[in-house]
Each structure stands twice: as C-alpha cells, then as structure tokens.
Amino acid sequence: MGSHRLQRVRELLKREIGETIRREIPVNEAGLVTVNDVDIAGDLRVATVFIGILGNAEQQRTGLALLQKNRPRIQSLVAKAVILKYTPQLRFVVDDSVTRGNRVLDILAELEKSLPPAG
C-alpha cells in the first residue's frame, strides 16, 4: 500500500474519530478531548489515537476512562462513516506533546525576560 493512501486514511480517521468523540463524550465530564494524531498499522487493523485532554486532573482521568469504556461504540460509529476492508481497533493514548511544547515556550519567555536588553 502506498504511503499516500496510508496518509489519507490516517487523516480521514483522525477527522472522523474527533467528530465522533465530540458527539459522544460530554465536555463537562471529560474536558475538551482533541485528537492530535492517528498512527495506523500497515495492515489497517490497529490504530493508535493520540489524544489531548484539556481540563483539570479529574476531567483528564474521567476523559480517558470514558474513551476506554466507549471504545467499542466509537469504533463502530467510525466504521459506519469510514468504509475500509478492516475497521481498525482503536487504542487511545494520551499525547502530552502540546503541554510539553507550551511548557518549553513558557521557559523561553521567562529566559527572554531575564536577559538584559541588547543594545
């Protein structure tokens, strides 16, 4: 299978999984759940879904638990929207890269403030 097709399938799954989560998982309980990326096996049987959860610590725990609990339903709804020979089994993984990136930006901003002005 060509890498272009795999990339298109990844983007399609990312968009559809995000929409399904938006409809199925209540924001007030789980925080704002975002799909940052989807990594799919070459045989299209397993998809790792990298998610970010914006909210307090309790919402983040609840959000991941709700995703795990509702995985079969989410997978079923995605299968109806995205027609593939095999519906990939979804694995949800918390992706903290956005949080880490924001932390790096905060550190850089602090360093910039502490430097004497160039002149």
C-alpha positions in Angstrom: 0.0 0.0 0.0 1.4 3.4 -0.9 2.2 5.9 1.7 -0.1 8.5 0.2 -3.1 6.2 0.7 -2.0 5.5 4.3 -1.7 9.2 4.9 -5.2 9.8 3.5 -6.6 7.1 5.7 -4.9 8.5 8.8 -6.3 12.0 8.1 -9.8 10.6 7.4 -9.7 8.5 10.6 -8.4 11.5 12.6 -11.2 13.7 11.5 -13.9 11.1 11.9 -12.7 10.0 15.4 -12.5 13.6 16.5 -16.1 14.3 15.3 -17.4 11.1 17.0 -15.7 11.9 20.3 -17.1 15.4 20.1 -20.6 14.0 19.8 -20.3 11.1 22.2 -18.1 12.3 25.1 -19.6 15.2 27.3 -17.2 18.1 27.7 -18.4 18.9 31.2 -17.3 15.5 32.4 -14.3 14.7 30.3 -12.8 18.1 29.5 -12.1 19.0 25.9 -10.8 15.9 24.1 -8.8 16.6 21.0 -7.4 14.0 18.5 -3.8 15.1 17.9 -2.8 12.3 15.6 -3.6 8.8 14.4 -0.9 6.2 13.8 -2.2 3.2 11.8 -0.6 -0.1 11.2 0.3 -1.0 7.6 -2.4 -3.7 7.5 -5.0 -1.1 8.8 -6.1 -3.4 11.7 -4.8 -1.3 14.6 -4.9 2.5 15.0 -3.3 4.3 17.9 -5.2 7.5 18.6 -3.1 10.2 20.3 -5.4 12.4 22.3 -5.1 15.6 24.3 -7.5 16.4 27.1 -7.8 20.0 28.2 -9.3 20.3 31.7 -8.4 19.7 35.3 -6.8 16.5 36.5 -10.1 14.9 37.4 -11.6 15.7 33.9 -8.4 14.2 32.3 -8.8 10.9 34.3 -12.5 10.8 33.6 -12.0 11.6 29.9 -9.5 8.7 29.4 -11.8 6.3 31.3 -14.8 7.4 29.2 -12.8 6.9 26.0 -11.7 3.4 27.1 -15.3 2.5 28.1 -16.9 3.8 24.9 -14.1 2.5 22.6 -16.4 -0.2 21.0 -19.1 2.4 20.3 -16.7 4.9 18.9 -15.1 2.3 16.8 -18.5 1.2 15.5 -19.6 4.7 14.6 -16.2 5.4 12.8 -16.6 2.1 10.9 -20.0 3.3 9.6 -18.6 6.6 8.4 -15.2 5.4 7.1 -15.6 2.4 4.8 -12.5 0.2 4.9 -11.9 -3.5 4.3 -11.0 -3.8 8.0 -12.1 -1.5 10.7 -9.0 -0.7 12.8 -9.1 -1.5 16.5 -8.7 1.8 18.3 -6.1 2.3 21.1 -6.3 5.7 22.9 -3.0 7.1 24.2 -2.7 10.5 26.0 -0.4 12.7 24.0 1.2 15.4 26.2 3.3 16.9 23.5 1.1 20.1 23.4 1.5 20.5 27.1 5.3 19.9 26.9 5.5 22.4 24.0 3.6 25.0 25.9 6.0 24.5 28.9 9.0 25.0 26.7 7.5 28.2 25.3 6.9 29.4 28.9 10.5 28.6 29.8 11.8 30.5 26.8 9.6 33.5 27.6 11.0 33.5 31.2 14.6 33.4 29.9 13.9 36.2 27.5 12.6 38.4 30.3 15.7 37.7 32.5 18.2 38.6 29.7 19.5 42.2 29.7 18.3 44.3 26.7 20.6 44.2 23.7 22.0 47.5 22.9 
